[in-house]
Amino acid sequence: MDSNGKRTHINTGIAYIVWKGRFEEGILLTLNHIRELIQLGAQEYDKGLIQGLPEGIRYMKKNMFKEVPEELRDAYIHNLKALSYDLFVWLIVGQLAFRSLQQQAKSYINENEADNLAQAITNNSLSLGASLLKTSVMDFNFLESIGGRGIDWTPFSISMMTNTYNNWRNFLTGS
């Protein structure tokens, strides 16, 4: 870039970077805007965030798109739609499809006992695949993460290593 702000192919020592935001940044900025509006609504009634949550939500609904430039309003709407779509797909694929697949895998393994090596490998591969799918789609299962911590005091790294060891042991021994 030259000293006048124009792009040039000559190295002038002035850096030129085209910044393009990522979609996650937009969703987080939109959620931050919603949080700020809820806090303002709660403060209007001189209540804390928890006690003033209903008033804060009403304030946010009323003022979400007021005094916001049109481009920013369109971005907020787009970000909320993207977040809704992501959460819906997570719910359908991550929860319903996994539950169905897990039940089918268990019934298949119970019906087809490992009489020979090929069947044992098939059963273990199916079991390992179902476990891998579970861990890949359940990463953001906040209810299990929050609720599970109150019951299971095993640190995550130890439980991950234990699960990995058990999966490989079951796979190799055919159990």
N, C-alpha and C positions, 0 to 999 in steps of 0.2 A: 504494500500500500504506500502511496506517496504521501507527501506532507499535506496535500489537499483532500485526502480521504478517498482517493480513487484507486481502484485496483490496478496493479501493474505487474509485469513479469520480471521486473528488475528488483533485486534485493535492496530495499532502502533501509532495512533495519527496523521497520515498523511492522509488527505482527498483524496479520489479517486472519481472523478466525470467523467462520460462519457457525454460529451456535444454533443448534436445533434441539429444542427440548424433547424429552422423552415423554410418552403418554403417562407414565407413572407420576411424573412431576406434576402434570396437570390435574390428575385425580387427587393427589395429596394437597395441592394448592386449593382445590375446590373444597375438600373436606376441612381444610384449615379455615377457609372463609366461612363455612357453616359453623364451625366451632366458635369463631370470633363473634358471629351474630348471636349465637345462643348465649354466650357470655354477656354480650351487651344487653340482651333482653332480660337476663337474670339480674344484672346490675341496675337496670331501670327500676326494678321493684325492690331494690335494696335487699336482695336475698342472695344467698350463696348459690353456687352452681347447681348443687343437688336439690335444694329447696325451690330454687327458681327455674328448674328445668322445664316445667310446662309453659311458663311465661316466655322463657328463652326460645322454645320451639315455636310458639306462636309468633314471636318477634322475627325469628328467622324466616318463617314462611311468608310473612308480610313484607319483609325487606330484602329478601334474597336477591332480587333483580332490580331493586330501586337504585337509582343514582350509580348505575354500573354501565360503562360503555357497551355498545351493542356487540362488539367483537368479544369482549370478556363475558358478556351474558351468554352468547352462543357457545363459547368455550366451556362455561359452567354447565350448560345443558348437555353438551356433548360428553363432558367428563362424567356427569351423573348417569347418562345412558350407558357409557362404557363400563362404569363400575357396576351398574345393575346387571348388565349382560355377563360380566365376569363372574359375579356372585351366583347368577342363575346357572351358568354352565358348570361352575364348581359344585353347586348343589346337585344338579342332575348327574353329571359324569362322576364326580368324586364320591357321592353318597349312594345314589340308586344303582348305578352300573356296578360299582364295586361290590355292594351287598349281594346283588344277583350273581355276579361272577364267583364270589367267595362261596356261596351256597352251592352253586353248580360244581365247583371244584371239589368241595367236601363230599358231595353225594357221588361224584364220579370215582373218587378215591375209595370210598366205602364200598361201592359196587364192584370195583375192579381191584381185587387184592393182588398184591405183588407176588405172583406165582413164579415169574421168571425175571431175569435182569432187565429186559426191555420194558416190562410193565412197571418195575420198580423205578426205573429212570423216568418213565413217562409220568408216574404219580408224583415223584419228587420234583420234577420240572414244573408240573402244574401247580403244586403247592408253593414252590419257590416263586413262580410267576405271580400267583395271587398275593403272596407276601410283598413282593416288589411293588405291585400295583397299589397295594394298601399303603405302603410307606410313601409312595410318590404322590398320591392324591390326598393323603391325610395330613400332609405337612402343615396345612393351615387350619386344621380342625381345632379351633380355639376352645370349644367346649371340652373336648377330650384333654387338651393341653392344660387347661385351667383346672378342671375337675380331677384329672389324673394326678396332678401334682399334690393334691391334698391327701390322696390315698397312697401313692407310690413315691417314696422318698429317695428312690435310686437316682443318682445324677444321670443326665441324658447321655453323657459319653459312655458311662458304664453300661447302661441299658442298650445302647446302640451296639456296642461291642459284643454284649451277651447275645442279643438277637442275631447278629451276624454269625457269631460262632455257632449258635443253635441251628440256624438255617443251613449252614454248610455241613455241620455234623449230621443233621437229618438227611441232607441230600447225599452225602457220601456213604452213610451207613444204610440208607434205605428205610429209615424208620419214620 
